[in-house]
Amino acid sequence: MDLARQLVLELYPEARAAWLGGSVVRGDASPTSDLDITVLLDGPPAPRRKSLEYGGWPVELFVHTEKSLRYFADKDQLRRQPTMMRLVGESVVLVDADGSGARLQQEFLAEVAAGPKPLSTDEVDLLRYTVTDLLEDVSAAEGDVRLAITSVLWQEAARLLLTGAGHWSGTGKGLLREVRAYDVAHGTDHAAKLLDGVRASDDRLAAAVDDILDAYGGRVFSGFELAADI
């Protein structure tokens, strides 16, 4: 915290607010983790993103105005991945010159807690169709082709599981973290079963994915139809 605060005051002495978020604050940082610092300014050089090293730490700086914070938070809402909202909401306030640090932290934390907007019927059906198609492909695949498909399949199935139930999604390790959080909240073990299936050469992944699909009507192909909105 002291190092992060020192960096902000050195580079952005005019900052209205700054927050330290990410893995360091969550308590799951690894030896390669960086400091995720969001800075609030009234104007230029915001908005911009900047990577640097400081005090022996790799640092990701997200420099914003209130308008750009809202813009990226709204994009997070559309993709159902609350990256910006978590960086500010689930954070330690480093600088708060005018009260905006605490205010925006609470606003974004409330948005994270509220969850994403529900999937429409068409969105659920498209996810079901995508996952079904991948399941059919993986059933006849071997070797590197199977590995390539399974790496996508578990992620698409995880997104259906999470967003279909009104939970936030993610990408990469963030997606796995969201599925594990879902499992803790619901007493399930989807994360373990999905990853076990990815490693296996039998039908364990298909069984884990079908378990998720069944909650939303199962596999779908014949009769699937979507209209283009153009």
N, C-alpha and C positions, 0 to 999 in steps of 0.2 A: 504493500500500500504506500509506504513512504517513498519508494523509488518511483512508482507510478505517478504519485502526486508531484514529486519533484520534476519529472519529465513534463507534465502538463504546464506547470508554472514557468518552466524554462522556455518551452516552445510557444505556449499560448497564454501569456500573462493576462490577456484580455478575456479569457474564457469565462462565460457565465456559469458553466457547470461542467463537470466531468465525472465519468463513472468507470470503475474497473469491473469487468464482467468475465464470463467464460469459465474455463476449467479451473483457473487459480482460485476463483471465488467459490465454485461448486465443490472444490476439494478433491477433484479427480485429475489433477494435472499430472502429466508425464514428463520425463526428462527433456522432451522436445516441445513442450507446451510454450506458448507465448503469452504475453500480456495483452489482453483485449481491452483497449481504452477508447471510450467514446467521449468526444469533446463537443460542447455546445458553444457556438459563436453567433454573433449577430449577422455576420456576412462573410465575405471572402477573407481567408482562402477557403472557407467552407462553401459547398460540400466537396470533400475529397477523402480518399483513402490513402494511407501512407504506411509503408513497412520500413522498420529500421531496427538497429540494435542499440540498447541503452543499458549501461550498468551490468553487462553480461547477459541481458535478456533480449530475445527477439520480441519485437513489439508490433502489434497491429493497431494503427490509429484510425478511428472512424470519426472524421471531423464534420460536424453538421450544424445547420441552422434548425430552428423549430420546424420550418416548412419542409426541409429535406428529411428530417426525422420522421415526420408524418407521412411523407411520400413513400419512404422505404418500409415503414410499418404497414401501410396500406397494401404494398406489394406482398409483404409477408402474409397478410390476411388472405389475399387472392390465391397464393400457392400453399396456404395452410402450413407454413413453416415460420415460426415466430423468431427469426434470428435477431432482428433489430430490437424487438420488444423484450427479448430475454437479456440482451446485452445491457440495456438500460434498466429494465425492471428488476432483474435478478442480479443485482450489482451491489458494490460498495461505492457510496458517493465520495469522490475525491475532492471535488471543488463544488461549492454552491454559493456563488456570489450574490444571487438575487432571489433565492428560494426555488428557482426552476429545477435545481437538481433533485430535491425531494419531491417536488410536484410531478415532474415527468416520470420519475422512478415509480411513484404510486400509480400514475395513469397507465403506464405500460404493464406494470405488474397485474393490475386489474384486468387488462385485455388478455394477458396470458392466462389468467385464471378462468376467464369467461370461455375460452376455447374458440375454435374456428366456427364459421357458419356451417350449417348442415349441408351435406352433399345433396344435390338434386337427384331425382330418380335417374335421369340420363347420365349423370356423373357416376353413380353407383354401377349402372349397367355397363358403362364403358370400361370401368376398372375390372368388373367381372369378366368382360369379354377379353380384355388384355391379358388377364391372368390365365384364363382358360386357354387362349392361344399359345401362351408360353408353356403351359402344362402339356399340351399336345406336342409341341416341338421337342420338349425335353424327354418325352417318353421314347422317342426314336433316336435320340442323340447319344454320342459316345465321346470320350476323350475331351479334347480341348473345346469342341463344340458344346458338349454338355456343360462344361465348366462355365463357358461364356453365357449360356442361357440361364443356368441356375443363379449366377451372380445378379442377374436382372430380375429373375422370377421372385426370389425371396423379398426383394425390395418392393416390387409391385404388390405382392401379397400383403406385406407389412403396411403399405399405404392404404390399402383397402381396409385392413383391420382397424387402423387408427382413425382415419378420416371418416369411415363409415360409422364409427362409434362416437364421433364428435371430439376426437383427440387431435392434438397437433401431430404433424408428420415431420420429416427431416430428410437429410441425405447422409450417406456414409455412416460414420460412427454416431452422428447425431440421430439418424433413423434408428439405429440399434438402441441407443439410449432411450428414445421415446417408447420403443416396444417393451423394453425392460421395465420402464415406469408404468406402462399399461399393465404388464403382468403383475407387478406389485399391487396395483390398485384393484385388480380384478381377480387375483388368485389364480392366474393362468401361467402357462409356461411356453407361450408362442415363440419367444426369442430363442430359447434353447432348442426347440423342435425344428424351427426353420434353419438354424445354423447347423444342427446335426444333419439335417437333410441335405444341405449344400455339400457337406463333407462326404456323405455316403454315396455309394454307387447303386443303391437299390431304390425302392419307391418311398422311402421315408419322407422326402421332401414333398412329393405329391400328396401324401397323407396329411402332412402338416398344412399344406395350402388348401386342400379340400376342406379341412376343418374350419378354416377361415371363410372360405367361399360359402359353406353351408349356412352360415348366419345371414347371408345376403341373397339366398335363393339358389346357390350352387353354380355349377358351370353353365355357361350360356354360349351358344353358337347359332343354332337354327332359330330363325325368327328375330335375331338381333337386328335392330334398325335404329339409326339416328339421322335426324334431319340436319342439314348444314344451315347455320344461321349467318347468311351473307347477303 
